[in-house]
Amino acid sequence: MKKVFLLLIAISLFAAANAQIKFGVKGGISSSTIKMDDIITVTQGVDEYSLEGIKSGTVGFHAGLMTQVTFFGVFIQPELYFSSTGGDVEVTNLITQDVNIRKMEFKKLDIPVLVGFKFGPARVNAGPVASIIIDSKADLIDEAGYEEKFKGASFGYQAGVGLDLLKTISLDIRYEGNLSKLGDGVNIEGEDFEFDSRNPQFIFSLGIFF
């Protein structure tokens, strides 16, 4: 057991000695949507509404920091950045047949940790991402006592490809999916209406390593 422990220490020290560590900043844009599990019907008083996520993308942005540790062609890249995302929801009053497009907006701190491989200047990577919601806005229905029921954090994954140019410039295209929902729905005058809403997105980034 002692020999195995010493061997693991030796391997760790060898990997650390041969690792390349870089720090940088990144930013870019995203195209996100609101995905609901089904068309949701909300009944309040004499009014009845249906809520449906729209597939057309909403443009957001992100900016923050990144670190990349590379050893033997494998890299680990933790990041921390602020992001603004959202999407459109079609709200139909089933009584009057009025249709309105309402926005759901989120401001978040995203913390992805990616693992990947390098093939010359090209990269492939994937990993989990945790999102801490700083602020949210989704005034979907014009009713007194309306309240959103969003969670403080959500979890998902990112996967994509990248390209390193001139050893300092990093280009990335990723898809972000959700493993947990954004919240439990809405509350109107004490009555809960639950639905599963998520915020998948495509992310386009430009980074600079120092």
C-alpha positions in Angstrom: 0.0 0.0 0.0 2.9 2.3 0.9 4.5 1.6 -2.5 1.3 2.4 -4.3 0.9 5.7 -2.4 4.5 6.7 -3.2 3.9 5.7 -6.9 0.8 8.0 -7.1 2.8 10.9 -5.5 5.6 10.3 -8.0 3.1 10.3 -10.9 1.4 13.5 -9.7 4.8 15.3 -9.3 5.9 14.2 -12.7 2.6 15.4 -14.3 2.9 18.7 -12.4 6.4 19.2 -13.6 5.4 18.7 -17.2 2.2 20.7 -17.0 1.7 23.9 -18.8 -0.5 26.5 -16.9 -2.1 29.5 -18.7 -4.4 32.2 -17.4 -6.6 34.4 -19.6 -9.8 36.4 -20.1 -12.7 35.5 -22.4 -15.9 37.0 -23.8 -18.4 36.4 -26.5 -22.1 36.0 -27.4 -24.6 33.3 -27.1 -27.9 32.2 -28.8 -30.3 30.8 -26.2 -33.9 29.7 -26.1 -36.5 28.8 -23.4 -37.4 25.2 -23.6 -40.6 24.0 -21.8 -41.6 20.4 -21.2 -45.0 21.0 -22.8 -47.5 23.8 -23.6 -48.5 25.0 -20.1 -52.0 26.1 -19.2 -52.5 28.6 -16.4 -56.0 29.4 -15.1 -56.6 32.5 -13.0 -60.1 33.8 -12.3 -62.0 34.0 -15.6 -58.7 34.1 -17.7 -56.9 31.1 -19.0 -53.4 31.3 -20.5 -51.1 28.9 -22.5 -47.4 29.3 -22.3 -45.0 27.9 -25.0 -41.3 28.4 -25.5 -40.3 29.9 -28.8 -37.5 28.1 -30.7 -36.0 31.3 -32.2 -32.7 32.3 -30.4 -32.2 35.3 -28.1 -28.7 36.8 -28.3 -26.9 37.2 -25.0 -23.3 37.8 -23.9 -20.7 36.6 -21.4 -17.3 37.8 -20.1 -14.9 36.5 -17.5 -11.7 34.5 -16.6 -10.3 31.1 -17.5 -7.4 28.9 -16.6 -5.9 26.0 -18.7 -3.7 23.3 -17.3 -2.2 21.0 -20.0 -0.2 17.8 -19.6 0.5 15.1 -22.2 -2.0 16.5 -24.6 -4.8 16.5 -22.1 -6.1 19.8 -20.6 -8.4 20.9 -17.8 -10.0 24.3 -18.2 -12.0 25.8 -15.3 -13.7 29.1 -16.0 -15.7 31.8 -14.2 -17.7 34.3 -16.1 -20.8 36.5 -16.0 -23.5 35.8 -18.5 -26.8 37.3 -19.7 -29.1 34.8 -21.3 -32.9 34.3 -21.9 -35.5 33.5 -24.4 -39.0 34.3 -25.6 -42.2 32.7 -24.4 -45.5 32.9 -26.4 -48.4 33.7 -24.0 -51.9 33.3 -25.3 -55.0 34.3 -23.5 -57.3 31.4 -24.4 -60.4 33.5 -23.6 -59.7 36.6 -25.7 -57.2 34.9 -28.0 -54.7 37.7 -27.4 -51.1 36.6 -28.1 -48.1 38.3 -26.6 -44.4 37.5 -26.8 -42.8 37.8 -23.4 -39.1 37.6 -22.5 -37.5 35.5 -19.8 -34.1 37.0 -18.8 -31.3 35.7 -16.6 -28.1 37.1 -15.3 -25.8 34.4 -14.0 -22.3 33.4 -12.8 -21.3 30.4 -14.8 -18.6 28.0 -13.6 -17.7 25.3 -16.2 -14.9 22.8 -15.7 -13.9 21.3 -19.0 -11.7 18.4 -19.9 -10.4 18.0 -23.4 -7.8 16.8 -25.9 -5.6 18.8 -28.2 -4.8 17.9 -31.8 -2.3 20.5 -32.9 -4.1 23.9 -32.8 -7.6 22.2 -32.5 -9.3 21.1 -29.3 -12.4 19.1 -28.3 -13.7 19.5 -24.7 -16.7 18.8 -22.5 -17.6 19.0 -18.8 -20.1 20.1 -16.2 -21.2 23.7 -15.6 -22.8 25.2 -12.5 -24.8 28.4 -12.9 -25.6 30.8 -10.0 -28.6 33.0 -10.9 -27.9 36.6 -9.8 -31.1 38.1 -11.2 -34.1 36.9 -13.2 -37.1 38.5 -14.9 -40.1 36.9 -16.5 -43.3 38.9 -16.4 -45.2 36.4 -18.4 -48.7 37.1 -17.2 -50.3 40.5 -16.2 -52.0 39.4 -13.0 -52.0 40.8 -9.5 -49.9 38.7 -7.1 -47.7 37.2 -9.9 -44.4 35.8 -8.6 -41.7 33.8 -10.3 -40.4 30.6 -8.7 -36.8 30.4 -10.1 -34.0 28.5 -8.3 -30.8 30.1 -7.1 -28.6 27.7 -9.1 -28.9 25.2 -11.9 -26.6 22.5 -13.3 -25.8 21.5 -16.8 -23.0 20.5 -19.2 -21.0 22.1 -22.0 -19.4 20.4 -25.1 -17.7 21.8 -28.1 -14.6 22.4 -30.2 -11.9 25.1 -30.1 -9.0 26.5 -32.0 -5.8 28.0 -30.6 -4.1 30.7 -32.7 -0.6 32.2 -32.2 -0.4 30.4 -28.8 -2.5 33.2 -27.1 -5.8 33.5 -28.9 -8.5 31.0 -28.2 -11.7 30.5 -30.3 -14.5 28.3 -29.0 -18.0 27.0 -30.1 -20.0 25.1 -27.5 -23.4 23.8 -26.8 -24.7 24.1 -23.2 -27.5 21.8 -22.1 -29.4 21.7 -18.7 -29.4 18.8 -16.3 -31.8 20.7 -13.9 -34.7 23.0 -14.5 -34.6 26.8 -13.9 -37.4 26.8 -11.4 -40.7 25.4 -10.3 -43.0 27.6 -12.3 -45.0 30.7 -11.2 -47.2 31.6 -8.3 -50.3 33.8 -8.7 -52.1 34.9 -5.6 -50.9 31.9 -3.6 -51.7 29.3 -6.3 -48.7 27.4 -7.8 -48.5 26.5 -11.5 -45.6 24.2 -12.1 -43.7 23.6 -15.3 -40.2 22.5 -16.3 -38.3 25.3 -18.1 -34.7 25.2 -19.3 -32.3 27.5 -21.1 -30.1 25.7 -23.6 -27.7 27.8 -25.6 -25.0 27.9 -28.2 -21.9 29.8 -27.0 -19.3 31.6 -29.2 -16.2 32.8 -27.4 -13.0 34.7 -28.0 -10.3 34.3 -25.3 -6.8 35.7 -24.8 -4.2 33.9 -22.7 -1.4 35.8 -21.0 
